[in-house]
Amino acid sequence: MTLVIIGANPKVARAAGTLPVDVVHVQAPGAAPLDAGTPTVLVHDFRDPATFPAFVDLVLAPLGVAAVVSLSEPGLEPAALAAARLKATGTPPEVVRATRDKLAMRRVLARRAPHLNLAFAAGDDPDAVAALFAAHPRVVAKPVDGSGSTSVTLLHRGEGLPADRRTSATIVEQFATGAEFSVEALSRGGSHTVMGIAEKGTGDGFVEVSHMMPPPSLGPERRRAVERAVGELLDALDITDGPSHTEVKVDGDRVTVIETHNRLGGDGIADLVRLTTGADWRRAALGWAVGVGPERDGSAPVAAAASVFLTAPAGRVTSVAPRPAPRHAEIVEWEVTARPGDEVPPLRSSADRLGMAVLTAPSTAACARAVDELTSAHVIRTGPLPPAPGAAGTGPVSGTPGTTRTGAASETPGTTRTGPGAVTAASAATEVPRPRKASA
């Protein structure tokens, strides 16, 4: 039995390596390398709709593929397309599209689960946008197919929708009040099991700076309400099998859906599930397609865990402090991507974060204190940027801090095989920014 995984990162590939099936990875050119010794890896731009169907037919079909999955946002629709073309197990393309297209999801909820929905309008519908502003003091504009908090903007009544957002690529929604939570669920045959719920912390805008599991402010009754709401959402979108990551807001007794995805959550949430339940969420999120259910890894669950993201004011990095030792928790994972001299942009998306810590604590209260301590620690300090040099051609590639060029060569254009018995190949140079967003 062969499982194809589209767009894995190293952690996902390691989880896949524990499954009792043959695994084939399809990676985009320039993607972060998987661990040495990872079985068959094919390199092809699965985001290219002009070439990917032929790749599926000519390269994947002869492998006798049983299932095709992805746990990465760019890989979700290609995985669905490949599964459909190969008549393999996977999530149907129309279901994936309804989760990735936020306007389509809102329209489905308006018909099938209006109690979970927000008032909304398409960016290119001026009458609906005007009515939304008239009815609500605050609205949110965001890309229809966005992720990672990119280009999410809060607008107040009287401001109106900026001209460049008045397109079909934008959705405008009523601003939802309340605390925000991320819900990880696994569906099997239309039955939904919640694997974990994390409480989300954000900065001044919408960018996430922490996730705590279990959620400190969600009591048993409201937790049941959240679980019930997520089940109703998944039913409305016809998600019957596989993982899901749903973001909701809870205000009093009301649960409102912000968005959902047919994958697990990023930002280290899979690690929080493992730490607090003992279940390998990455493995389960892949294994459902080949009949492998959730299994505990044998470790003792901790009472609470959190992922915390390091940020700093825009400017030039002047110093990076050593790894701290929180009084109320233990740091089990620590990564800082910023270095002295790096340019730090304003915090506008997840990609602008500068590092990440995963910590464990003996209670949810201790976890919350440790998160507060770490987010206020000023691990990374910045100073003003010097005046821009007048000479052309200076600075990083594309003007993006930390950008490097990588590439690989390919015997067959667009396709590279690595691993045992593989053909070494290369493709055109691809710009790859230093990673700052934690993936699944």
C-alpha positions in Angstrom: 0.0 0.0 0.0 1.4 3.4 -1.0 0.6 6.7 0.6 1.5 9.9 -1.2 2.1 13.0 0.9 2.1 16.5 -0.7 4.3 19.2 0.8 5.5 17.6 4.0 7.9 19.3 6.5 10.5 17.3 8.4 8.3 16.6 11.4 5.4 15.4 9.2 7.8 13.2 7.2 9.1 11.7 10.5 5.6 10.9 11.5 4.9 9.3 8.1 7.9 7.1 8.5 6.3 5.3 11.4 3.2 4.3 9.4 3.1 0.6 8.2 2.9 1.6 4.5 5.1 2.7 1.7 5.4 6.5 1.6 6.1 8.8 -1.4 6.6 12.5 -0.7 6.0 15.1 -3.4 7.9 18.3 -2.5 7.9 21.7 -4.2 11.2 22.9 -5.7 13.2 24.8 -3.1 11.3 23.3 -0.1 13.1 22.7 3.1 15.0 19.3 2.9 13.5 16.3 4.6 15.7 14.2 6.9 18.5 12.2 5.2 17.3 8.7 4.6 13.6 9.7 4.0 12.2 7.2 1.5 11.2 8.3 -2.0 10.9 12.0 -2.5 9.7 13.4 -5.8 10.2 17.1 -6.5 7.5 18.8 -8.7 5.7 22.2 -8.4 2.4 20.8 -7.3 1.1 24.4 -7.2 1.3 24.6 -11.0 -2.1 23.6 -12.4 -0.7 23.4 -15.9 1.7 20.6 -15.1 0.6 18.9 -12.0 -2.2 16.7 -13.6 0.2 15.2 -16.0 2.7 14.6 -13.2 -0.1 12.7 -11.4 -1.0 10.6 -14.4 2.5 9.9 -15.6 4.5 9.6 -12.4 2.2 8.8 -9.5 -0.4 6.6 -11.2 2.1 3.8 -12.0 3.0 3.6 -8.2 -0.4 2.0 -7.3 -1.3 4.8 -4.9 -3.9 4.0 -2.2 -4.3 7.4 -0.7 -3.1 11.0 -1.2 -3.0 13.5 1.7 -1.4 16.8 2.7 -1.0 18.7 6.0 0.2 21.9 4.4 -2.0 24.7 3.2 -0.6 24.9 -0.3 -0.8 21.1 -0.7 -4.5 20.6 0.3 -6.1 21.2 -3.1 -3.3 19.4 -5.1 -3.7 16.4 -2.8 -7.4 16.4 -3.4 -7.0 16.7 -7.1 -4.5 13.9 -7.2 -6.6 11.6 -5.1 -9.6 12.2 -7.4 -7.6 11.5 -10.5 -6.1 8.3 -9.1 -9.4 7.2 -7.5 -7.5 6.9 -4.3 -8.6 7.8 -0.7 -8.5 11.5 0.0 -10.7 14.5 0.7 -12.9 15.5 -2.3 -11.8 18.6 -4.1 -15.1 20.4 -3.6 -14.8 19.9 0.2 -11.3 21.2 0.3 -12.3 24.2 -1.8 -15.1 25.1 0.6 -12.6 25.2 3.4 -9.9 27.2 1.6 -12.3 29.7 0.1 -13.5 31.7 3.0 -16.4 33.2 1.1 -17.6 29.8 -0.1 -17.5 28.6 3.6 -19.5 31.5 4.8 -22.1 30.9 2.1 -22.3 27.2 3.1 -22.8 28.2 6.7 -25.5 30.7 5.8 -27.5 27.9 4.3 -26.7 25.0 6.6 -25.5 26.3 10.0 -26.4 30.1 10.2 -26.1 30.1 14.0 -22.3 29.6 13.6 -21.9 32.3 11.0 -21.0 35.9 10.9 -22.4 38.7 8.7 -20.2 38.9 5.6 -19.9 40.4 2.1 -17.8 39.9 -1.0 -15.3 42.6 -1.5 -16.6 43.3 -5.0 -20.2 43.8 -3.8 -20.4 47.5 -2.9 -24.0 47.4 -1.7 -23.4 44.4 0.6 -20.1 46.0 1.9 -21.9 49.3 2.7 -24.7 47.4 4.5 -22.1 45.5 6.6 -20.4 48.7 7.7 -23.8 50.3 8.5 -24.8 47.4 10.7 -21.5 46.7 12.5 -19.0 49.1 14.2 -16.1 47.0 13.3 -15.4 44.7 10.3 -12.5 42.6 9.2 -11.2 42.4 5.6 -9.1 39.5 4.6 -8.1 37.5 1.5 -10.6 34.9 0.4 -7.8 32.2 0.3 -5.4 33.6 2.9 -3.6 32.0 5.8 -1.1 32.9 8.5 -3.0 36.2 9.4 -1.6 37.7 6.2 -3.4 40.9 5.0 -6.0 40.7 7.7 -7.2 44.2 8.5 -9.6 45.6 11.1 -11.7 48.5 9.8 -14.0 50.8 11.8 -17.4 52.2 10.7 -16.8 55.3 8.6 -13.4 54.1 7.2 -14.9 52.1 4.4 -13.2 49.4 2.4 -9.9 50.5 0.8 -10.0 50.7 -3.0 -7.5 47.9 -3.4 -9.6 45.5 -1.3 -12.8 46.0 -3.4 -12.3 42.8 -5.4 -13.5 39.3 -5.4 -10.2 38.3 -3.7 -11.4 39.9 -0.5 -14.1 38.9 2.0 -15.4 41.4 4.5 -16.8 40.1 7.8 -18.4 41.3 11.0 -15.8 41.5 13.7 -16.4 38.6 16.2 -15.9 39.4 19.9 -14.8 36.9 22.6 -11.9 34.6 23.3 -10.4 32.7 20.4 -9.7 28.9 20.3 -8.2 26.4 17.9 -9.9 23.1 17.7 -8.1 20.0 16.4 -10.5 17.2 15.3 -10.2 13.8 13.5 -13.2 12.6 11.5 -13.9 8.9 10.7 -17.0 8.0 8.7 -18.8 11.2 9.7 -18.0 10.9 13.4 -15.8 13.7 14.8 -13.4 13.4 17.7 -11.7 16.4 19.2 -8.1 15.8 19.7 -7.3 19.0 21.6 -8.4 22.7 22.0 -5.9 25.5 22.3 -6.5 29.1 23.5 -5.0 31.6 21.2 -3.1 34.8 22.2 -2.6 37.6 19.7 -0.5 40.7 19.6 -2.0 44.2 18.8 -3.5 42.8 15.6 -4.5 39.4 14.5 -1.1 37.6 14.5 -0.9 34.7 16.9 1.8 35.0 19.6 0.8 32.0 21.8 -1.3 28.9 22.0 -2.2 27.2 25.3 -3.6 23.7 25.8 -5.8 23.0 27.5 -7.4 26.4 27.2 -7.4 28.2 30.6 -10.6 30.2 30.1 -12.8 27.4 28.6 -14.8 25.6 31.3 -16.4 22.1 30.8 -19.8 23.5 29.6 -18.4 25.9 27.1 -15.9 23.2 25.9 -18.8 21.0 25.1 -20.5 23.8 23.2 -17.3 24.3 21.2 -17.0 20.6 20.4 -20.7 20.5 19.4 -20.2 23.6 17.2 -17.2 22.1 15.4 -19.1 18.9 14.7 -21.9 20.9 13.2 -19.5 22.9 11.1 -17.8 19.8 9.7 -21.2 18.2 8.9 -22.2 21.4 7.1 -19.0 21.3 5.0 -19.3 17.5 4.3 -16.0 16.8 6.0 -16.5 13.1 6.9 -12.9 11.8 7.1 -9.5 13.2 8.0 -8.1 16.0 10.2 -9.4 19.5 10.7 -8.2 22.6 12.3 -11.0 25.1 13.2 -10.8 28.5 14.7 -13.7 29.7 16.8 -14.6 32.6 19.1 -16.6 32.2 22.2 -18.6 35.1 23.7 -20.9 34.1 26.5 -22.9 31.2 25.2 -22.3 32.0 21.5 -19.7 30.1 19.4 -18.8 31.7 16.1 -16.7 30.0 13.4 -13.8 32.1 12.2 -12.4 29.6 9.7 -11.5 25.9 9.2 -9.0 23.8 7.3 -8.9 20.1 6.4 -5.4 19.7 8.0 -4.0 20.0 11.5 -3.0 23.3 12.9 0.4 24.9 12.5 2.3 26.8 15.2 3.4 23.7 17.0 -0.2 22.8 18.0 0.4 19.2 17.0 3.2 19.1 19.7 0.8 20.5 22.3 -1.7 17.7 21.5 1.1 15.1 21.9 2.4 16.6 25.1 -1.0 16.9 26.8 -2.6 13.7 25.5 0.2 11.4 24.5 -1.3 11.0 21.0 0.9 11.6 17.9 -1.4 14.1 16.1 0.7 14.3 13.0 0.7 10.5 12.6 -3.1 10.3 13.1 -3.7 13.1 10.7 -1.8 11.1 8.0 -2.8 7.6 9.0 -6.6 7.9 8.7 -6.2 7.6 5.0 -4.6 4.2 5.3 -6.7 2.8 8.2 -4.3 3.8 11.0 -6.0 5.5 14.0 -4.7 7.7 16.8 -2.2 5.9 19.1 -0.5 7.1 22.2 3.3 7.3 22.1 3.8 5.9 25.6 4.9 9.1 27.2 3.1 10.5 30.3 0.9 13.5 29.3 1.6 16.8 31.0 -1.0 19.0 32.7 -0.5 21.9 30.3 1.6 23.0 27.3 2.0 26.1 25.2 3.7 27.4 22.1 5.0 31.0 22.4 6.3 33.2 19.6 9.1 35.7 19.8 8.5 39.1 18.4 10.2 42.5 18.5 9.5 46.1 17.3 10.4 46.9 13.7 14.0 47.9 13.2 17.4 46.3 13.3 18.2 43.5 15.7 20.7 44.7 18.3 20.8 41.7 20.6 19.4 38.3 21.2 19.3 37.1 24.8 20.1 33.5 25.8 17.3 31.0 26.3 15.5 31.9 29.5 14.4 29.7 32.4 10.8 30.4 33.2 9.9 30.1 36.9 6.6 28.3 36.2 7.4 25.9 33.3 10.0 24.0 31.4 11.0 25.0 27.9 11.2 21.8 25.8 11.8 23.4 22.4 13.5 26.7 21.6 14.2 28.3 18.2 15.3 31.8 17.4 15.6 32.8 13.7 16.6 36.4 14.3 20.3 37.3 14.5 22.0 40.6 15.4 22.0 42.9 12.3 18.8 41.4 10.8 16.1 43.8 9.7 12.8 43.2 11.5 9.6 44.2 9.6 6.4 45.3 11.4 4.4 42.3 12.8 1.8 41.9 10.0 1.7 38.2 9.5 2.9 34.9 11.1 5.9 35.1 8.8 7.1 38.2 10.7 7.6 36.3 14.0 11.2 35.8 15.0 11.3 32.5 16.9 9.3 30.0 18.9 9.3 28.1 22.2 7.3 25.1 23.3 6.9 24.8 27.1 5.2 22.5 29.6 3.8 23.3 33.0 2.2 21.5 36.0 -1.1 23.3 35.6 -3.0 25.6 33.3 -2.5 28.5 35.7 1.2 27.9 35.8 1.3 27.6 32.0 -0.5 31.0 31.6 2.0 32.6 34.0 4.9 31.2 32.0 3.4 32.4 28.7 3.1 35.9 30.2 6.6 35.8 31.5 8.1 34.7 28.2 6.1 37.1 26.0 7.3 40.0 28.2 10.9 38.9 28.4 12.2 41.0 25.4 14.4 38.2 24.2 15.1 40.0 20.9 15.9 43.7 21.0 15.9 46.1 18.1 17.0 49.6 17.3 16.3 52.1 14.5 17.2 51.2 11.0 20.1 53.2 9.5 19.3 55.4 6.4 18.8 53.3 3.2 21.9 53.2 1.1 21.6 55.2 -2.2 23.4 52.6 -4.3 21.3 50.2 -6.3 21.6 46.5 -5.9 22.3 46.5 -2.2 20.5 44.5 0.5 19.0 41.1 0.5 17.5 39.3 -2.5 14.1 40.9 -3.4 14.5 43.3 -0.4 13.4 40.5 1.9 15.5 40.1 5.1 17.3 36.8 5.3 16.4 35.7 1.8 18.6 33.1 0.2 18.6 31.3 -3.2 18.5 27.5 -3.4 17.9 25.1 -6.2 18.1 21.6 -7.5 18.7 20.1 -10.9 16.3 17.8 -12.7 16.7 15.2 -15.5 13.0 15.6 -16.2 12.0 19.3 -16.0 10.0 19.9 -12.8 10.6 16.4 -11.4 13.3 15.2 -9.1 13.6 11.8 -7.4 15.7 11.4 -4.2 16.2 8.6 -1.8 17.3 5.0 -2.4 18.0 4.4 -6.0 17.0 7.9 -6.8 17.9 10.2 -9.8 19.7 13.4 -8.7 18.1 16.4 -10.3 17.9 20.2 -10.2 15.5 22.9 -11.1 15.7 26.6 -11.6 16.8 28.8 -8.6 14.0 29.5 -6.2 13.9 32.3 -3.6 13.4 30.9 -0.1 13.0 33.3 2.8 14.4 32.3 6.2 11.5 30.5 7.9 9.7 32.4 10.6 6.3 30.7 10.7 6.0 27.5 12.5 4.4 24.8 10.3 2.5 21.7 11.2 
